[in-house]
């Protein structure tokens, strides 16, 4: 069955916005107080069984950055999404069901301090599986944090039936250079299970562990060492993807998005649709067609030109009374990936007690993101003039002045 005209208009709306996110305020690097991370959304890996019947582990998924948008800049964002503050930044990111997810923290190795990252995926810690009640770094050395009983060898708990990680966070102090990233939920055998967005509630890890207490966002909390690092950080190193490509930095000449979110800043979206101002009629078509509309086509191979991986809105934005309700997406545990979570060799007292910053990632389906973005962007610059907004500014040589 062919698509209706309304559905085609809806897809055009999504492609127009997500094909050129920079025009609409998108950014690749989510930041707070000089700390940063990027979200990547490659195609979800497929679980494969070896000849022995055991599931085999994949190499690292490829680089596939997604643009993020500041919640504070878009008035139509749901009230349930966190807003920013002096130590907190909040973004929303358009995502697709049945796609993977990984976070890159490698730029933080250049920080003057060592950096620890505490992650909460829908309200649970992806390294421990425990509910995240407070943002606090924890180390596990002698006793199981759940049962309180002494560990066996290599932090094995008889009650849990598995080996615990050394801590509930990632840290530059223990992670080999260039490997400061995470692709999924930790398993005790040096593997992780890929984070995968899904519409199926029963597959969501947080849905299974904490049920109604889960949230539909990801929290990333940064802690700094109490003292600066004694030596400068080295340069990034190579990350090789499962497809034989190298990754770690965006390709030269613009960031490449293999799944159709963005080919490069300023390039046309998949299908050649021009990037113009969207009308409210188009928005209504987007709403009427539902939220099963996504930009782009099948995943394509990226040609990396790098050998390493490590505006105001246009148009008529009339007030909208309808409340935007994003489609609920869970984060599932997908295929196995070869990835180690490394122990922190430092004592817990090495780290500051309070976070240096928090980034909230409100993921949502692409159609919802398009509606929010096109409904209007708040001007946070006073027309670009700041404190000069009500002053006489500009210079025209030869023009008469009040004294003349």
C-alpha positions in Angstrom: 0.0 0.0 0.0 1.4 3.4 -1.0 1.8 6.3 1.4 -0.8 9.0 1.6 -0.1 12.6 0.8 -0.2 13.5 4.5 2.4 10.7 5.3 4.7 12.0 2.5 4.4 15.6 3.9 5.2 14.2 7.4 8.3 12.5 6.1 9.4 15.6 4.3 9.1 17.5 7.6 11.3 15.0 9.4 13.9 14.9 6.6 14.0 18.7 6.4 14.8 19.2 10.0 16.9 16.2 10.7 18.7 16.5 7.4 20.2 19.8 8.5 20.1 20.0 12.3 22.7 22.7 12.5 20.2 25.1 11.0 17.8 24.4 13.8 20.1 24.6 16.7 21.5 21.0 16.7 24.9 20.2 18.2 27.1 17.1 18.0 28.8 17.5 21.4 26.7 17.7 24.5 28.5 19.8 27.1 28.5 20.9 30.7 31.2 23.0 32.4 33.9 22.0 29.9 33.0 18.3 30.0 31.5 16.6 26.9 30.1 13.5 25.3 28.6 12.5 22.0 25.8 10.0 21.4 26.3 7.5 18.5 23.4 5.5 17.0 24.7 2.7 14.7 22.5 -0.1 13.4 21.7 -2.6 16.1 24.0 -5.7 15.9 22.4 -9.1 15.5 23.1 -11.9 18.0 25.0 -14.7 16.4 25.7 -18.2 17.7 29.0 -20.0 17.1 29.5 -23.6 16.2 29.4 -24.5 19.9 26.0 -22.9 20.3 27.3 -20.1 22.3 26.6 -16.5 21.4 29.7 -14.8 19.8 30.8 -11.3 20.6 31.0 -8.6 17.9 33.7 -6.0 17.4 32.9 -2.4 18.3 30.1 -0.8 16.3 30.9 2.0 13.9 30.9 5.7 14.6 27.4 7.2 13.9 27.0 10.5 15.8 23.5 12.0 16.4 22.7 15.6 16.8 21.4 16.9 20.1 19.2 19.9 20.9 19.1 21.9 24.1 15.8 21.5 26.0 16.0 25.1 27.3 15.8 26.5 23.8 12.6 24.8 22.7 9.4 25.8 24.6 7.4 22.8 23.3 9.6 20.3 25.1 7.5 18.1 27.5 7.4 19.4 31.1 8.7 16.1 32.3 12.1 16.7 30.7 14.8 18.1 32.9 15.9 21.7 32.3 19.4 23.1 32.5 21.1 24.9 35.4 24.6 26.1 36.3 25.8 22.5 36.7 23.3 20.7 34.5 22.7 20.6 30.8 19.6 18.9 29.3 19.3 17.8 25.6 16.9 15.8 23.5 18.1 13.5 20.8 16.0 12.0 18.0 16.5 8.3 17.8 15.2 5.2 15.9 13.8 2.0 17.4 15.9 -1.1 16.7 19.1 1.0 16.6 22.1 0.8 18.9 23.6 3.4 21.1 27.0 4.2 22.5 28.6 7.2 24.2 32.0 8.6 23.4 33.8 10.3 26.4 37.3 10.4 24.8 37.5 14.2 24.4 37.6 14.5 28.2 41.0 12.9 28.4 42.3 16.3 27.5 40.8 17.9 30.6 43.3 19.2 33.2 41.8 16.8 35.8 41.1 13.1 35.6 37.5 12.4 34.8 35.0 9.8 36.1 31.7 9.2 34.4 28.6 7.8 36.3 25.9 6.7 33.9 22.2 6.1 34.6 20.1 4.4 31.8 16.4 4.8 32.5 17.3 4.9 36.2 19.7 2.0 36.5 23.4 1.8 36.5 24.6 -0.1 33.3 27.6 -1.5 35.1 25.9 -2.8 38.2 22.2 -3.1 37.3 21.3 -1.3 40.5 18.8 1.5 40.7 20.3 5.0 40.6 19.0 6.8 43.6 21.8 9.3 44.0 24.7 10.5 41.9 27.6 9.0 43.9 30.8 7.2 43.0 31.1 3.8 44.6 33.9 1.2 44.7 33.4 -2.5 45.5 36.4 -4.3 47.1 35.4 -6.5 50.0 31.7 -7.0 50.3 28.8 -7.4 47.9 26.9 -4.1 47.9 23.6 -6.0 47.6 24.0 -8.8 50.1 26.7 -7.3 52.3 28.6 -10.6 52.3 32.4 -10.9 51.7 33.4 -11.4 48.1 35.2 -14.5 46.9 38.1 -14.3 44.5 37.8 -11.5 41.9 34.8 -10.0 43.6 32.6 -13.1 43.1 29.4 -13.1 45.1 27.9 -16.5 46.0 24.4 -14.9 46.3 24.5 -12.9 43.0 26.3 -15.8 41.1 28.6 -13.4 39.2 31.7 -11.2 39.6 31.1 -7.5 40.4 32.9 -4.6 38.7 35.5 -2.7 40.7 33.2 0.4 40.8 30.0 1.8 39.4 31.7 4.3 37.0 34.1 4.7 34.2 37.4 6.6 34.8 40.2 8.0 32.8 42.6 6.7 35.5 41.9 3.0 34.7 40.7 3.1 31.1 43.4 2.6 28.5 43.9 5.7 26.4 41.4 6.0 23.5 38.9 3.5 25.0 36.9 6.0 27.1 33.5 5.0 25.8 30.6 2.6 26.6 28.4 0.7 24.3 26.0 -1.2 26.6 25.2 -3.1 29.8 28.2 -4.7 31.4 28.6 -8.5 31.6 31.2 -9.9 34.0 33.3 -11.7 31.3 34.8 -8.7 29.5 31.8 -8.1 27.3 28.8 -5.7 27.2 25.4 -6.2 25.7 24.6 -3.4 23.2 22.2 -0.7 24.2 19.3 -1.0 21.7 16.3 1.3 21.5 13.0 -0.6 21.3 9.3 0.0 21.5 8.8 -3.4 23.2 8.4 -2.7 27.0 9.2 -6.3 27.9 12.6 -6.0 26.4 13.7 -2.9 28.3 16.3 -3.7 31.0 15.0 -1.0 33.3 11.4 -2.1 32.7 12.4 -5.6 33.9 14.4 -4.5 36.9 12.6 -1.5 38.3 9.3 -1.3 36.4 7.3 1.8 36.9 10.3 3.5 38.7 12.1 3.8 35.4 12.5 7.1 33.5 12.8 7.7 29.7 16.1 9.4 29.8 19.8 8.8 30.3 21.8 10.7 32.9 25.6 11.3 32.6 27.3 12.6 35.7 30.9 13.8 35.6 33.3 13.9 38.6 36.8 15.4 38.6 39.9 14.4 40.5 40.5 16.7 43.5 43.9 17.7 42.0 44.9 18.3 38.4 46.7 15.7 36.5 50.5 15.9 36.7 51.2 15.5 33.0 49.4 16.5 29.7 47.2 14.0 28.0 48.4 12.1 24.9 46.6 12.3 21.5 43.7 10.0 20.6 44.3 6.5 19.2 42.5 4.3 16.8 39.2 2.6 17.3 38.4 -0.1 14.8 34.7 -0.9 14.1 33.1 -4.2 13.3 33.1 -3.2 9.6 36.8 -2.8 9.3 36.7 0.9 9.4 38.6 3.2 11.7 36.8 5.5 14.0 37.3 8.0 16.8 36.9 11.5 15.3 34.3 12.8 12.9 35.4 12.7 9.2 36.9 15.8 7.7 34.5 18.2 6.0 31.5 17.4 8.2 30.2 14.7 10.4 28.7 11.7 8.6 25.5 10.0 9.8 25.0 6.6 8.1 21.3 6.2 9.2 19.9 9.3 7.5 19.8 11.8 10.3 22.5 13.8 8.7 24.9 13.3 5.8 26.8 16.5 6.6 25.9 19.9 8.0 24.4 21.8 5.1 23.8 18.7 2.9 20.4 17.6 1.6 18.5 14.8 3.5 18.0 11.4 2.0 15.8 11.7 -1.1 17.1 15.1 -2.1 14.5 17.1 -0.2 15.5 20.8 0.1 15.9 22.3 3.5 13.3 25.0 3.8 11.0 26.5 6.4 8.2 24.2 7.4 4.6 25.4 7.5 2.2 24.7 10.3 0.1 22.7 7.8 3.1 20.4 7.3 3.4 20.0 11.1 -0.3 19.0 11.3 0.3 16.4 8.6 3.1 15.1 10.7 0.9 14.8 13.7 -2.0 13.3 11.8 0.2 10.7 10.2 1.4 9.4 13.6 4.9 8.8 14.7 6.0 5.9 12.6 7.8 8.2 10.1 11.6 8.3 10.0 14.1 10.1 8.0 16.6 8.5 5.6 17.0 5.1 4.1 18.9 2.0 4.8 22.3 2.3 6.6 25.2 3.1 4.3 28.9 2.6 4.7 30.8 5.7 5.8 34.0 6.7 4.1 36.1 8.1 6.9 38.6 10.8 5.7 40.1 10.7 9.2 42.3 7.8 10.1 41.3 8.0 13.8 38.3 7.5 15.9 38.5 8.3 19.3 20.4 30.2 14.4 17.2 31.3 14.9 14.1 29.5 13.4 12.3 30.8 10.4 8.6 30.9 9.6 5.3 31.3 11.3 5.2 29.6 14.7 1.7 30.0 16.0 1.0 29.0 19.6 0.1 25.3 19.9 -2.2 24.1 22.6 -1.7 20.3 22.2 0.8 18.8 24.6 3.6 16.8 22.9 3.8 13.3 24.3 6.9 11.4 23.0 6.6 7.8 22.1 7.9 5.6 24.9 11.1 3.9 23.9 12.9 1.4 26.2 16.6 0.6 26.2 17.2 -3.2 25.7 20.2 -5.4 26.0 21.1 -6.5 22.5 24.0 -8.5 21.0 27.3 -9.1 22.8 30.2 -6.7 22.1 33.8 -7.2 23.0 34.3 -4.3 25.5 36.0 -4.2 28.9 35.1 -2.1 31.8 38.3 -1.3 33.6 39.0 -1.0 37.3 39.9 2.4 38.7 43.3 2.0 40.4 42.7 5.2 42.5 41.0 5.2 45.9 37.5 6.8 46.1 39.0 9.7 48.0 40.9 10.7 44.8 37.7 12.0 43.4 35.7 15.1 44.3 32.6 14.5 46.5 30.3 16.6 44.3 29.7 16.3 40.6 31.4 18.8 38.2 28.4 18.6 35.9 25.4 16.5 34.7 24.1 15.9 31.2 20.5 14.7 30.8 19.8 12.9 27.5 16.1 12.9 26.7 15.8 10.5 23.8 12.7 10.6 21.7 11.4 9.4 18.3 12.2 11.5 15.3 8.6 12.6 14.6 8.3 14.0 18.1 11.6 15.8 17.8 10.6 17.4 14.5 7.4 18.7 16.0 9.2 20.2 19.0 11.9 21.8 16.9 9.6 23.3 14.3 7.2 24.7 16.9 9.8 27.4 17.6 13.2 28.0 19.2 13.6 30.5 22.0 16.1 33.3 21.5 18.7 33.2 24.3 20.8 36.0 23.0 18.5 39.0 23.1 18.5 39.2 19.3 22.3 38.6 19.2 23.0 41.8 21.1 23.1 40.7 24.8 23.5 43.6 27.1 23.5 46.0 24.1 20.0 45.0 23.0 18.5 48.5 23.8 21.5 50.6 23.0 22.4 52.5 19.8 24.8 50.2 17.9 26.5 50.0 14.5 28.6 52.4 12.6 27.8 54.1 9.3 30.7 56.4 8.2 29.4 59.8 6.9 26.0 59.5 8.5 24.7 62.6 10.3 24.7 62.5 14.1 22.5 64.3 16.6 25.3 66.9 17.2 25.4 67.8 13.5 
